[in-house]
Amino acid sequence: MGTFVLSGHPDHERGPVMQAITVRDRAAGPAGLSLTEEPYPHAAENDVVVRVHAAGFTRGELDWPATWTDRNGHDRTPSVPGHEVSGVVAELGYGTTGLSVGQRVFGLTDWARNGSLAEYVAVEARNLAPLPADVEHTVAAALPISGLTAWQGLFDHARLAAGQTVLVHGVAGGVGSVAAQLARDAGARVIGAGRARDRDTALGLGVHAFVDLETGPPDDAGEVDVLFDVIGGDVLERSAALVRAGGTLVTIVEPPAVRPRDGQAVFFVVEPDRARLADLAQRVRDGRLRPIVGNVCPLAEAPAAFAPGRHGSGRTIVRVAEGD
């Protein structure tokens, strides 16, 4: 449970509090993250409060404008980062339906509200999906951003179909590894691209070929129908030439400066999708999808996990609570 303090005490007039990772100074970067005591979250209309068991984060989110300001542009620090959550419903807001107190859930928290690196987080109910009892919280916390981004990029934007060829950049990373598995499961030929050290991981995911981006241009990948990019920059520009006429380039890094001949180039930001989250969880249960979970650390060690140079194999997941 959270660290609850009765209001009315001279030192604690703000009511119940909890432990959370917060950041106040944008210029400080990861060094500005610290474990602090924060107010227990308020469940607004159609919200739930989730007792967090495991949380995922994106290192780059300290550069996102929504980390520092709300939707009206007002400063919202101290800000709690982390936007992937797996846990148990602790409280329902007014009008919330479809979920119940005590239910296991996982999903995305809002970009412009306090996130999941805390003992409790308030989330719109529609952004959460039920979590089956046989899927661990640490695995579920690695799914929302990676899983939804991979699915939306491949199928909603690129319309990948069986028999087509897709080149996946960053194939050993969180998004890339899920994209490779989903594409292969859909009957596509999958070429994974990454660093030399990623070769074994990529082949273990079932890619049909691997391209080492450290040795030069990915020319030996041949023509592809879809390029799924998570790297951007020069690598994206060099790979764009491999997309055949009428094909699709999809990136999550930045609006692309190039596009395939007679085709399209898409930049997008992942969106919540309860039904797709449920589908992803079922794929994990069926053994058709395996998120790569790397280091699992306690909440107090989350600030160190943001630091540069801590990019180990797999997603870093923060374990906040044990059991259900």
C-alpha positions as CSV (number, residue, x, y, z in Angstrom):
1,M,0.0,0.0,0.0
2,G,1.0,3.6,-0.3
3,T,2.4,5.6,2.6
4,F,-0.8,7.2,4.0
5,V,-0.6,10.1,6.4
6,L,-3.7,11.4,8.2
7,S,-4.6,15.0,7.2
8,G,-4.7,17.4,10.1
9,H,-1.3,16.6,11.4
10,P,0.8,19.8,11.6
11,D,3.4,18.4,9.2
12,H,1.0,16.6,6.8
13,E,-2.1,18.8,6.1
14,R,-2.3,17.6,2.5
15,G,-3.8,14.2,3.2
16,P,-2.7,10.8,2.0
17,V,0.7,10.6,0.2
18,M,2.7,8.1,-1.7
19,Q,6.2,7.4,-3.0
20,A,6.9,8.6,-6.6
21,I,9.8,9.5,-8.9
22,T,9.5,13.2,-9.8
23,V,11.4,15.7,-11.8
24,R,11.3,19.5,-11.4
25,D,14.2,21.0,-13.5
26,R,14.2,20.4,-17.2
27,A,17.8,21.4,-17.6
28,A,18.9,18.8,-15.1
29,G,18.0,15.9,-17.2
30,P,18.0,12.4,-15.6
31,A,20.1,13.9,-12.7
32,G,17.0,15.8,-11.7
33,L,15.0,12.7,-11.0
34,S,14.4,11.8,-7.4
35,L,12.2,9.6,-5.1
36,T,9.8,11.9,-3.3
37,E,6.6,11.9,-1.3
38,E,3.7,13.1,-3.4
39,P,-0.1,13.4,-2.9
40,Y,-2.2,10.4,-3.6
41,P,-3.8,10.9,-7.1
42,H,-7.3,12.2,-7.6
43,A,-9.7,10.0,-9.7
44,A,-11.5,12.3,-12.0
45,E,-14.7,11.4,-13.9
46,N,-14.2,8.2,-15.9
47,D,-10.8,7.6,-14.2
48,V,-9.5,4.7,-12.2
49,V,-6.6,4.9,-9.7
50,V,-4.3,2.0,-10.2
51,R,-2.0,0.5,-7.6
52,V,1.1,0.2,-9.6
53,H,2.9,-3.2,-9.6
54,A,5.2,-2.5,-12.6
55,A,5.9,0.5,-14.8
56,G,7.7,1.2,-18.1
57,F,9.2,4.4,-19.3
58,T,10.9,6.0,-22.3
59,R,14.2,7.6,-21.6
60,G,13.5,10.4,-24.1
61,E,10.3,11.5,-22.3
62,L,12.3,14.0,-20.3
63,D,12.5,16.0,-23.5
64,W,8.8,15.8,-24.3
65,P,6.9,19.1,-23.8
66,A,4.0,17.2,-22.1
67,T,6.4,16.1,-19.3
68,W,6.6,19.8,-18.3
69,T,3.3,21.5,-19.2
70,D,-0.3,20.4,-19.2
71,R,-2.6,20.7,-22.2
72,N,-3.2,24.4,-21.5
73,G,0.6,25.1,-21.5
74,H,0.8,25.6,-17.8
75,D,3.7,24.3,-15.8
76,R,2.9,21.0,-14.1
77,T,6.0,20.2,-12.2
78,P,6.9,18.3,-10.1
79,S,6.1,15.8,-12.8
80,V,6.0,12.0,-12.5
81,P,7.4,10.3,-15.6
82,G,6.5,6.8,-16.9
83,H,3.6,6.1,-19.2
84,E,3.2,2.3,-19.1
85,V,1.5,0.7,-16.2
86,S,0.5,-2.7,-14.9
87,G,-1.3,-3.1,-11.6
88,V,-4.6,-3.5,-9.8
89,V,-7.5,-1.1,-9.7
90,A,-7.6,0.6,-6.3
91,E,-10.4,3.2,-6.9
92,L,-13.0,4.1,-9.5
93,G,-13.8,7.7,-10.4
94,Y,-17.3,9.0,-10.9
95,G,-19.0,7.4,-13.9
96,T,-16.3,4.9,-14.5
97,T,-17.6,1.6,-16.0
98,G,-16.1,-1.5,-17.4
99,L,-13.6,-2.1,-14.7
100,S,-13.8,-3.0,-11.0
101,V,-11.8,-2.5,-7.8
102,G,-9.3,-5.3,-7.4
103,Q,-9.1,-6.1,-11.1
104,R,-5.7,-6.6,-12.8
105,V,-5.1,-4.1,-15.6
106,F,-2.4,-2.6,-17.8
107,G,-2.2,0.2,-20.4
108,L,-1.1,3.7,-21.2
109,T,-1.2,6.7,-18.9
110,D,-1.9,10.2,-20.4
111,W,1.1,12.0,-21.7
112,A,0.2,15.3,-20.0
113,R,-0.6,13.9,-16.6
114,N,1.5,12.3,-13.9
115,G,2.7,8.9,-14.9
116,S,3.4,5.4,-13.6
117,L,6.7,5.7,-11.7
118,A,4.7,5.9,-8.5
119,E,2.8,3.7,-6.1
120,Y,-0.5,4.9,-7.5
121,V,-1.5,6.6,-10.8
122,A,-4.8,8.0,-12.0
123,V,-5.6,6.8,-15.6
124,E,-8.6,7.2,-17.9
125,A,-10.4,3.8,-17.8
126,R,-10.6,3.6,-21.6
127,N,-6.8,3.5,-21.8
128,L,-6.6,0.3,-19.7
129,A,-7.3,-3.3,-20.6
130,P,-7.9,-6.3,-18.3
131,L,-4.7,-8.3,-17.6
132,P,-5.0,-12.1,-17.5
133,A,-3.9,-13.7,-14.3
134,D,-1.2,-15.7,-16.0
135,V,0.6,-12.7,-17.5
136,E,3.2,-11.2,-15.1
137,H,3.0,-7.5,-14.3
138,T,6.7,-7.0,-15.4
139,V,5.9,-8.4,-18.8
140,A,2.6,-6.4,-19.2
141,A,4.4,-3.2,-18.4
142,A,6.7,-3.7,-21.4
143,L,3.7,-4.0,-23.8
144,P,1.7,-0.8,-24.0
145,I,4.0,1.6,-25.9
146,S,6.1,-1.1,-27.7
147,G,3.1,-3.2,-28.6
148,L,0.7,-0.5,-29.7
149,T,3.4,1.4,-31.6
150,A,4.5,-1.7,-33.5
151,W,0.9,-2.7,-34.4
152,Q,-0.2,0.7,-35.4
153,G,2.9,1.3,-37.5
154,L,2.8,-2.0,-39.3
155,F,-0.9,-2.5,-39.9
156,D,-2.9,0.8,-39.3
157,H,-0.4,3.0,-41.2
158,A,1.6,0.7,-43.5
159,R,-1.1,-1.9,-44.2
160,L,1.4,-4.7,-44.1
161,A,0.1,-7.9,-45.6
162,A,1.1,-11.5,-45.8
163,G,3.8,-12.1,-48.5
164,Q,5.2,-8.6,-48.3
165,T,8.7,-7.8,-47.0
166,V,9.3,-5.4,-44.1
167,L,12.6,-3.9,-42.9
168,V,12.6,-3.2,-39.1
169,H,15.2,-0.8,-37.7
170,G,16.2,-1.3,-34.1
171,V,15.0,-4.9,-34.2
172,A,16.4,-5.8,-30.8
173,G,14.8,-2.8,-29.0
174,G,11.4,-2.6,-27.4
175,V,9.4,-1.5,-30.4
176,G,11.5,-3.2,-33.0
177,S,11.4,-6.6,-31.4
178,V,7.6,-6.6,-31.1
179,A,7.3,-5.3,-34.7
180,A,9.4,-8.2,-36.0
181,Q,7.3,-10.8,-34.2
182,L,4.0,-9.3,-35.2
183,A,5.1,-9.0,-38.8
184,R,6.3,-12.6,-39.0
185,D,3.1,-13.8,-37.4
186,A,1.2,-12.0,-40.1
187,G,3.0,-13.9,-42.8
188,A,5.5,-11.2,-43.9
189,R,9.1,-11.6,-44.7
190,V,11.0,-9.8,-42.0
191,I,14.5,-8.2,-42.3
192,G,15.9,-7.0,-39.0
193,A,18.4,-4.2,-38.8
194,G,20.6,-3.3,-35.8
195,R,24.0,-3.4,-34.3
196,A,26.2,-6.5,-34.8
197,R,25.6,-7.5,-31.1
198,D,21.9,-7.7,-31.9
199,R,22.2,-10.4,-34.5
200,D,21.5,-13.4,-32.2
201,T,18.6,-11.6,-30.6
202,A,17.1,-10.8,-34.0
203,L,17.5,-14.3,-35.3
204,G,15.9,-15.6,-32.0
205,L,12.9,-13.5,-32.8
206,G,12.5,-15.3,-36.1
207,V,13.6,-12.7,-38.6
208,H,14.4,-14.1,-42.0
209,A,17.6,-12.0,-42.4
210,F,19.7,-9.5,-40.4
211,V,21.4,-6.3,-41.5
212,D,24.3,-4.9,-39.5
213,L,23.9,-1.1,-39.6
214,E,27.4,-0.6,-38.1
215,T,29.1,-1.9,-41.3
216,G,27.5,0.6,-43.6
217,P,24.3,1.2,-45.6
218,P,21.7,-1.6,-45.4
219,D,21.9,-2.1,-49.2
220,D,22.0,-5.9,-49.0
221,A,18.5,-5.9,-47.5
222,G,17.1,-5.6,-51.1
223,E,13.8,-4.0,-52.0
224,V,11.1,-3.9,-49.3
225,D,7.5,-3.1,-49.2
226,V,7.6,-1.5,-45.8
227,L,10.3,0.3,-43.8
228,F,9.5,0.5,-40.0
229,D,12.0,3.0,-38.5
230,V,12.8,3.8,-34.9
231,I,16.2,5.4,-35.5
232,G,15.7,8.4,-37.8
233,G,18.5,10.6,-39.2
234,D,21.0,9.3,-41.7
235,V,20.0,5.7,-41.2
236,L,16.4,6.5,-42.2
237,E,17.4,8.4,-45.2
238,R,19.8,5.7,-46.5
239,S,17.1,3.0,-45.9
240,A,14.4,4.9,-47.6
241,A,15.9,4.1,-51.0
242,L,15.2,0.4,-50.4
243,V,11.4,0.9,-50.3
244,R,10.0,-0.1,-53.7
245,A,7.7,2.2,-55.6
246,G,4.3,2.4,-54.0
247,G,5.7,1.2,-50.7
248,T,5.4,2.8,-47.2
249,L,8.0,4.3,-44.9
250,V,6.8,4.5,-41.3
251,T,8.8,6.3,-38.5
252,I,8.2,7.2,-34.9
253,V,11.2,9.5,-34.6
254,E,10.5,12.6,-36.7
255,P,8.6,13.7,-39.8
256,P,10.6,12.1,-42.7
257,A,12.3,14.3,-45.3
258,V,12.0,11.6,-47.9
259,R,9.3,9.3,-49.2
260,P,9.1,6.3,-51.5
261,R,8.3,6.9,-55.2
262,D,4.6,6.7,-55.6
263,G,4.3,5.7,-52.0
264,Q,3.8,7.3,-48.6
265,A,5.9,8.4,-45.6
266,V,4.2,8.4,-42.2
267,F,5.3,9.8,-38.9
268,F,3.0,9.0,-36.0
269,V,2.6,9.0,-32.2
270,V,1.1,6.0,-30.6
271,E,-2.5,6.1,-29.4
272,P,-4.3,4.2,-26.7
273,D,-6.3,1.2,-27.8
274,R,-8.0,-1.1,-25.2
275,A,-9.1,-3.8,-27.7
276,R,-5.6,-4.0,-29.2
277,L,-4.0,-4.2,-25.7
278,A,-6.2,-7.2,-25.0
279,D,-5.2,-8.8,-28.2
280,L,-1.5,-8.3,-27.4
281,A,-2.0,-9.8,-24.0
282,Q,-3.6,-12.9,-25.6
283,R,-0.7,-13.2,-28.0
284,V,1.6,-13.3,-25.0
285,R,-0.5,-16.0,-23.4
286,D,-0.5,-18.0,-26.6
287,G,3.3,-17.8,-26.9
288,R,3.0,-15.8,-30.2
289,L,4.6,-12.7,-28.7
290,R,7.5,-12.3,-26.3
291,P,8.4,-8.8,-25.1
292,I,12.0,-8.6,-24.3
293,V,12.3,-7.6,-20.6
294,G,15.8,-6.7,-19.5
295,N,16.7,-5.2,-16.2
296,V,14.0,-5.0,-13.5
297,C,14.7,-2.5,-10.8
298,P,12.9,-1.2,-7.7
299,L,11.2,2.3,-7.7
300,A,14.1,3.9,-5.8
301,E,16.5,2.9,-8.6
302,A,14.4,4.3,-11.5
303,P,16.4,7.6,-11.7
304,A,19.6,5.6,-12.4
305,A,17.8,3.7,-15.2
306,F,17.3,6.9,-17.1
307,A,21.0,7.7,-17.2
308,P,22.8,7.6,-20.6
309,G,24.8,4.4,-21.2
310,R,22.2,2.3,-19.4
311,H,20.7,0.9,-22.6
312,G,21.1,-2.8,-22.0
313,S,19.3,-5.6,-23.8
314,G,15.5,-5.5,-23.5
315,R,13.2,-3.0,-21.8
316,T,14.0,-1.8,-18.3
317,I,11.0,-2.2,-16.1
318,V,10.4,-0.7,-12.7
319,R,8.9,-3.1,-10.1
320,V,6.8,-1.0,-7.7
321,A,4.8,-3.6,-5.7
322,E,4.9,-7.4,-5.3
323,G,2.0,-9.8,-5.7
324,D,-1.7,-8.9,-6.2
